[in-house]
Amino acid sequence: MDTSKNVRITDELYTYILDHSTPPDPVQAELIERTHRSFAGPSGMQIPPEQGTFLSILTALVAPRFAVEVGTFTGYSSLAIARALPEGGKLLCCDVSEEWTSVAREAWEKAGVADRIDLRIAPAIETLNALPSHPHIDLAFVDADKDGYVGYWEALIPRMTPGALVLADNVLFGGHVVDPAATGAPAAIRRFNEHVKKDPRVEAVILPVADGLTVARVKG
Ligand SMILES: C[S@@+](CC[C@H](N)C(=O)[O-])C[C@H]1O[C@@H](n2cnc3c(N)ncnc32)[C@H](O)[C@@H]1O
């Protein structure tokens, strides 16, 4: 196996990547600062800026009429998706925290995208299972409790339109996915990655973006 094409990301290279990627818009920049200030510990759950830009680019390419996010927190990834939706496109956000998503609601208002977003506060699996069962979702981003990933996948895939994208975050889990003795969240991600690998309904790739991002395209 030749890994020589894979660049190890040093602090210096990461700074370079950020410096040469489209930066967060003013609302996103303020949201990063606010999340760090208000929720110092959990703030690490927020996707990093380059991943947000990547989400916006993918959303603009897919032009979803209906998108779903599982795991909203203070709203950074939802902002990245919502700002790139086409005219009339909608985003359904799933989370269990009123406290964290109240910050997201403020950011959506400031960014002028609140009218495109429907936030449901409930266990995401309940929200997903209550959606119509026919294919109607064009883009999904999964970034919530890792034990739930396989269930979210199974709830989402039959509802995805042909050619739709399913994105899943943290699929390298700090590198711990290669540890067969892993327990807890990294073990759940290992189960998820095996599940995706065996699913003939999609073609999928794990990209080493941030903590690992699965990009799966639903076959037509
Ligand atoms: C990693 S954070 C999401 C980060 C967000 N995507 C961002 O970029 O800022 C995970 C979120 O999943 C939510 N969550 C955890 N368990 C959940 C569940 N069973 N159903 C819905 N949301 C859940 C948490 O409340 C938390 O806000």
The ligand as a Gaussian input file, in Angstrom:
#p B3LYP/6-31G(d) Opt

LIG

0 1
 C      -21.284000      17.010000      17.138000
 S      -22.671000      17.980000      17.621000
 C      -23.219000      18.661000      16.099000
 C      -22.314000      19.762000      15.618000
 C      -22.909000      20.563000      14.487000
 N      -23.102000      19.748000      13.307000
 C      -22.015000      21.751000      14.185000
 O      -21.284000      21.755000      13.178000
 O      -21.987000      22.699000      14.978000
 C      -23.848000      16.732000      17.983000
 C      -25.259000      17.209000      18.269000
 O      -26.092000      16.052000      18.256000
 C      -27.109000      16.239000      19.196000
 N      -27.647000      14.921000      19.561000
 C      -27.109000      13.978000      20.363000
 N      -27.905000      12.915000      20.451000
 C      -28.970000      13.170000      19.659000
 C      -30.150000      12.449000      19.316000
 N      -30.380000      11.228000      19.798000
 N      -31.031000      13.026000      18.478000
 C      -30.810000      14.268000      17.970000
 N      -29.716000      14.985000      18.261000
 C      -28.811000      14.451000      19.092000
 C      -26.446000      16.973000      20.356000
 O      -27.413000      17.666000      21.135000
 C      -25.469000      17.882000      19.620000
 O      -26.014000      19.164000      19.433000

